[in-house]
Amino acid sequence: MAFMVALFLNFILLFSLVSTGNSLSYNYYQKTCPDVEFIVAKTVRDATASDKTVPAALLRLHFHDCFIRGCDASVLLNSKGSNKAEKDGPPNVSLHAFFIIDNAKKAIEAACPGVVSCADILALAARDAVFLSGGPGWDVPKGRKDGRISKASETIQLPSPSFNVSQLQKSFSQRGLSLEDLVALSGGHTLGFSHCSSFRNRIHNFNATHEVDPSLNPSFASKLKSICPIKNQIKNAGTTLDASSTTFDNTYYKLILQGKAIFSSDQVLINAPYTKDLVSKFATSQDAFYKAFVKSMVKMSSINGGQEIRKDCRMVN
């Protein structure tokens, strides 16, 4: 364990010394808050040590943040008065791990007050979550600002687990993301858990012809029906997204090829030739998946539209 911690900290140090010429930069905090990456990494590592669901939660938080108003930490804001914030929108009510960002922010404010945005903390935490789960490491461009607007009504813009390929493509292209980005970023579903509500439509009364989605492997469909019966009484019933749900690997793509993806939005990736080729490529080569995922994560996490550096991640200044 000591070796892994040392490796992780060396990885952080290595990437904190690189620079880029974009509006975001890899060495953005080199002079103003040089320990920011170490602080976030330690916070995520400590939380993960006591709860293996933390990495999936942090990665999902980052995705759900970036897909609304760009990566501006608007997903972290609390509802206030008559304004219902993103975190209270229907797709976001199961988000968790907000306290980890709070803890990192508190430690960073003690070291360098008023310098580091909550949006940057969330982007770093998502990277650390993937790395600590056995996935790839990458440098995170920094310099995002925090947004001042957060509306639950806008969470309807998030891609739905029932989307088909053309709906997914439209959702991603509106954010400047390609089909390769779509397939690579969907690989984040190698981590985590889904409640029955996100796939119930596939296993009960699917359509007028089929009770169950015919693209589902029959034995897998039976397993899902036993977990989520039509009159389910268990509040948090659901299942992990793959058998190695705390390890960042390419199992997700192998399951799609076997008809064992949990969400129809994952299964449909083999319905179009180009996306099917990418699924097959990533199922065959974990290295190819890692390289594509890193490239797409940097691209997605660079979408930003914030205005300030929040003192408290849960409220505007």
C-alpha positions as CSV (number, residue, x, y, z in Angstrom):
1,M,0.0,0.0,0.0
2,A,2.8,2.4,0.9
3,F,4.3,1.7,-2.6
4,M,1.0,2.6,-4.3
5,V,0.7,5.8,-2.3
6,A,4.2,6.8,-3.3
7,L,3.5,6.0,-6.9
8,F,0.3,8.0,-6.9
9,L,2.1,11.1,-5.4
10,N,5.0,10.8,-7.9
11,F,2.4,10.7,-10.6
12,I,0.8,13.9,-9.3
13,L,4.2,15.6,-9.0
14,L,5.2,14.6,-12.6
15,F,2.0,16.1,-14.1
16,S,2.1,19.3,-12.0
17,L,5.3,20.4,-13.8
18,V,3.9,20.3,-17.4
19,S,2.6,23.3,-19.2
20,T,0.2,24.1,-22.1
21,G,-0.6,27.1,-24.2
22,N,-4.4,26.9,-24.0
23,S,-6.6,29.2,-21.9
24,L,-6.5,26.5,-19.3
25,S,-3.0,25.4,-18.4
26,Y,-1.3,22.5,-16.7
27,N,0.8,24.7,-14.4
28,Y,-2.0,27.2,-13.6
29,Y,-1.4,27.0,-9.8
30,Q,2.3,26.4,-9.9
31,K,3.0,29.7,-8.1
32,T,-0.3,30.5,-6.4
33,C,-1.2,27.1,-4.9
34,P,1.6,24.5,-5.8
35,D,0.2,21.8,-3.5
36,V,-3.3,21.8,-4.9
37,E,-3.0,18.4,-6.7
38,F,-1.5,16.7,-3.6
39,I,-4.3,18.0,-1.4
40,V,-7.1,16.8,-3.8
41,A,-5.3,13.5,-4.3
42,K,-5.0,12.9,-0.6
43,T,-8.6,13.8,0.1
44,V,-9.8,11.4,-2.7
45,R,-7.5,8.6,-1.6
46,D,-8.6,8.9,2.1
47,A,-12.2,8.8,1.2
48,T,-11.8,5.9,-1.2
49,A,-10.0,3.9,1.5
50,S,-13.1,3.8,3.6
51,D,-15.7,3.7,0.7
52,K,-15.0,1.9,-2.6
53,T,-18.0,3.6,-4.2
54,V,-16.4,7.1,-4.0
55,P,-14.5,7.0,-7.4
56,A,-17.7,6.2,-9.4
57,A,-19.5,8.9,-7.6
58,L,-16.8,11.5,-8.3
59,L,-16.5,10.6,-11.9
60,R,-20.3,10.8,-12.3
61,L,-20.4,14.2,-10.5
62,H,-17.9,15.6,-13.0
63,F,-19.8,14.3,-16.1
64,H,-23.1,15.6,-14.8
65,D,-21.4,19.0,-14.1
66,C,-19.8,19.4,-17.5
67,F,-22.9,18.4,-19.5
68,I,-25.1,21.3,-18.3
69,R,-23.2,24.6,-18.3
70,G,-19.7,23.3,-18.9
71,C,-17.4,22.2,-16.1
72,D,-18.2,25.1,-13.8
73,A,-19.2,23.2,-10.5
74,S,-22.8,24.3,-10.9
75,V,-23.7,20.7,-9.9
76,L,-22.3,21.5,-6.4
77,L,-24.5,24.5,-5.7
78,N,-27.4,24.0,-3.2
79,S,-31.0,25.0,-4.0
80,K,-31.8,28.4,-2.5
81,G,-35.2,30.1,-2.1
82,S,-37.4,29.5,-5.1
83,N,-34.4,28.2,-7.2
84,K,-34.1,24.5,-7.4
85,A,-30.5,23.6,-8.2
86,E,-29.1,21.0,-10.6
87,K,-28.3,18.6,-7.7
88,D,-32.0,18.4,-7.0
89,G,-33.0,17.7,-10.6
90,P,-34.4,14.1,-11.3
91,P,-31.3,12.7,-12.9
92,N,-29.1,14.0,-10.1
93,V,-30.9,13.0,-6.9
94,S,-28.7,9.9,-6.6
95,L,-25.4,11.9,-6.9
96,H,-23.3,11.7,-3.8
97,A,-19.7,12.3,-2.6
98,F,-20.2,16.1,-2.4
99,F,-18.5,16.1,1.0
100,I,-15.2,15.0,-0.6
101,I,-15.1,18.2,-2.7
102,D,-16.1,20.2,0.4
103,N,-13.2,18.5,2.3
104,A,-10.7,19.2,-0.4
105,K,-11.9,22.8,-0.8
106,K,-11.5,23.4,3.0
107,A,-7.9,22.1,3.0
108,I,-7.1,24.1,-0.1
109,E,-8.6,27.3,1.3
110,A,-6.4,26.9,4.4
111,A,-3.3,26.6,2.2
112,C,-4.1,29.2,-0.5
113,P,-7.4,31.1,0.1
114,G,-9.4,32.4,-2.8
115,V,-7.3,30.9,-5.5
116,V,-8.6,27.4,-6.6
117,S,-12.0,27.0,-8.2
118,C,-14.4,24.2,-7.1
119,A,-14.6,23.3,-10.8
120,D,-10.9,22.6,-10.9
121,I,-11.1,20.6,-7.7
122,L,-13.9,18.4,-9.2
123,A,-11.9,17.9,-12.4
124,L,-8.9,16.8,-10.4
125,A,-10.9,14.6,-8.2
126,A,-12.5,12.8,-11.2
127,R,-9.0,12.1,-12.6
128,D,-7.8,10.8,-9.2
129,A,-10.8,8.6,-8.9
130,V,-10.1,6.9,-12.2
131,F,-6.4,6.5,-11.3
132,L,-7.1,5.1,-7.9
133,S,-9.5,2.5,-9.4
134,G,-6.7,1.1,-11.6
135,G,-7.3,3.3,-14.6
136,P,-5.1,5.6,-16.5
137,G,-3.6,8.9,-15.2
138,W,-3.5,12.1,-17.1
139,D,-2.7,15.8,-16.6
140,V,-5.7,18.0,-16.0
141,P,-5.7,21.5,-17.5
142,K,-6.6,24.0,-14.8
143,G,-7.9,27.5,-14.6
144,R,-11.7,26.9,-14.7
145,K,-14.0,29.4,-13.0
146,D,-17.1,28.5,-11.0
147,G,-20.6,29.3,-12.3
148,R,-23.2,31.3,-10.5
149,I,-26.3,29.6,-12.1
150,S,-27.7,26.2,-11.3
151,K,-31.2,25.1,-12.4
152,A,-32.8,21.7,-11.8
153,S,-34.8,22.2,-15.0
154,E,-31.7,22.2,-17.1
155,T,-30.8,18.6,-16.0
156,I,-33.2,17.4,-18.8
157,Q,-30.2,18.1,-21.1
158,L,-28.3,15.1,-19.6
159,P,-28.1,12.1,-21.9
160,S,-30.8,9.6,-20.8
161,P,-30.0,5.9,-20.2
162,S,-32.8,5.2,-22.7
163,F,-31.3,7.2,-25.6
164,N,-30.6,5.7,-29.0
165,V,-27.4,6.3,-30.9
166,S,-28.7,9.4,-32.8
167,Q,-29.9,11.0,-29.6
168,L,-26.6,10.3,-27.9
169,Q,-24.7,11.7,-30.9
170,K,-26.8,14.9,-30.9
171,S,-26.3,15.3,-27.1
172,F,-22.5,14.9,-27.4
173,S,-22.1,17.0,-30.6
174,Q,-23.9,19.9,-29.0
175,R,-20.9,20.0,-26.5
176,G,-18.3,19.7,-29.3
177,L,-17.8,16.0,-28.6
178,S,-17.4,13.4,-31.3
179,L,-18.7,9.8,-31.7
180,E,-15.3,8.5,-30.5
181,D,-15.7,10.8,-27.4
182,L,-19.1,9.3,-26.9
183,V,-18.0,5.7,-27.0
184,A,-14.8,6.4,-24.9
185,L,-16.6,8.5,-22.2
186,S,-19.4,5.9,-22.0
187,G,-16.6,3.6,-20.7
188,G,-16.9,5.5,-17.4
189,H,-19.8,3.0,-16.8
190,T,-17.2,0.5,-15.9
191,L,-17.5,2.0,-12.4
192,G,-20.6,2.3,-10.4
193,F,-24.2,1.1,-9.7
194,S,-27.6,1.6,-11.2
195,H,-31.0,1.7,-9.5
196,C,-33.8,-0.3,-11.1
197,S,-35.5,2.9,-12.3
198,S,-32.7,3.4,-14.9
199,F,-33.3,0.1,-16.7
200,R,-36.8,-1.1,-15.6
201,N,-38.1,-0.2,-19.1
202,R,-35.9,-2.9,-20.6
203,I,-37.1,-5.8,-18.5
204,H,-40.9,-5.1,-18.0
205,N,-43.4,-4.2,-20.7
206,F,-40.6,-3.2,-23.1
207,N,-43.0,-2.7,-26.1
208,A,-46.2,-4.1,-27.7
209,T,-44.3,-7.1,-29.1
210,H,-41.7,-7.9,-26.4
211,E,-41.9,-8.1,-22.6
212,V,-38.1,-7.8,-22.4
213,D,-35.7,-5.8,-24.7
214,P,-34.7,-8.4,-27.3
215,S,-31.1,-6.9,-27.3
216,L,-30.6,-8.2,-23.7
217,N,-29.0,-11.5,-23.2
218,P,-31.9,-13.8,-22.0
219,S,-30.2,-15.2,-18.9
220,F,-29.0,-11.7,-18.0
221,A,-32.5,-10.3,-18.4
222,S,-33.8,-13.0,-16.0
223,K,-31.2,-12.0,-13.5
224,L,-32.2,-8.3,-13.7
225,K,-35.9,-9.2,-13.4
226,S,-35.1,-11.1,-10.2
227,I,-33.3,-8.0,-8.8
228,C,-36.0,-5.6,-10.0
229,P,-39.4,-7.3,-10.0
230,I,-42.3,-5.4,-11.5
231,K,-43.7,-4.7,-8.0
232,N,-40.3,-3.9,-6.4
233,Q,-40.6,-3.0,-2.8
234,I,-36.9,-2.4,-2.1
235,K,-36.1,1.3,-2.1
236,N,-32.5,1.2,-3.4
237,A,-32.7,-2.0,-5.4
238,G,-30.3,-2.2,-8.4
239,T,-27.1,-3.7,-9.6
240,T,-23.5,-2.8,-10.3
241,L,-22.7,-1.7,-13.9
242,D,-20.3,-4.6,-14.3
243,A,-18.8,-7.4,-12.2
244,S,-15.7,-5.3,-11.5
245,S,-17.5,-2.2,-10.6
246,T,-14.8,-0.7,-8.5
247,T,-12.0,-1.3,-11.0
248,F,-11.6,0.9,-14.0
249,D,-11.1,-1.6,-16.9
250,N,-12.6,-2.4,-20.3
251,T,-15.1,-5.0,-19.0
252,Y,-17.9,-2.7,-19.9
253,Y,-17.2,-3.0,-23.6
254,K,-17.0,-6.8,-23.4
255,L,-20.4,-6.9,-21.8
256,I,-22.0,-4.8,-24.5
257,L,-20.8,-7.4,-27.1
258,Q,-22.5,-10.1,-25.0
259,G,-25.8,-8.2,-24.7
260,K,-25.2,-7.6,-21.0
261,A,-25.1,-3.8,-20.8
262,I,-27.3,-2.4,-18.1
263,F,-28.5,0.7,-19.9
264,S,-30.1,0.7,-23.4
265,S,-27.9,3.8,-24.2
266,D,-24.9,1.5,-23.7
267,Q,-26.3,-1.5,-25.7
268,V,-27.2,0.7,-28.7
269,L,-23.6,1.5,-29.3
270,I,-23.3,-1.6,-31.4
271,N,-26.3,-0.6,-33.5
272,A,-24.3,1.7,-35.7
273,P,-21.2,0.5,-37.6
274,Y,-18.7,3.2,-36.5
275,T,-19.6,3.0,-32.8
276,K,-19.7,-0.8,-32.9
277,D,-16.2,-0.8,-34.3
278,L,-15.0,1.3,-31.4
279,V,-16.8,-0.9,-28.9
280,S,-15.0,-3.9,-30.4
281,K,-11.7,-2.1,-30.4
282,F,-11.9,-1.1,-26.8
283,A,-13.2,-4.6,-25.7
284,T,-10.1,-6.1,-27.4
285,S,-7.6,-3.5,-26.2
286,Q,-7.7,-1.9,-22.8
287,D,-4.8,0.3,-23.7
288,A,-6.7,1.7,-26.7
289,F,-9.6,2.4,-24.4
290,Y,-7.4,4.1,-21.9
291,K,-5.8,6.4,-24.5
292,A,-9.1,7.3,-26.0
293,F,-10.7,7.9,-22.6
294,V,-7.9,10.2,-21.5
295,K,-8.1,12.2,-24.7
296,S,-11.9,12.6,-24.4
297,M,-11.8,13.4,-20.7
298,V,-9.4,16.3,-21.3
299,K,-11.6,17.5,-24.2
300,M,-14.8,17.3,-22.1
301,S,-13.4,18.8,-19.0
302,S,-12.1,21.8,-20.8
303,I,-15.6,23.0,-21.6
304,N,-16.0,25.9,-19.1
305,G,-18.2,28.9,-18.6
306,G,-17.8,30.1,-15.0
307,Q,-17.3,33.5,-13.6
308,E,-15.8,33.3,-10.1
309,I,-13.7,31.4,-7.5
310,R,-16.2,30.3,-4.9
311,K,-15.3,30.4,-1.2
312,D,-17.8,27.6,-0.5
313,C,-18.5,25.1,-3.2
314,R,-22.2,24.9,-2.2
315,M,-23.0,28.6,-2.7
316,V,-22.1,31.6,-4.8
317,N,-20.0,34.3,-3.3
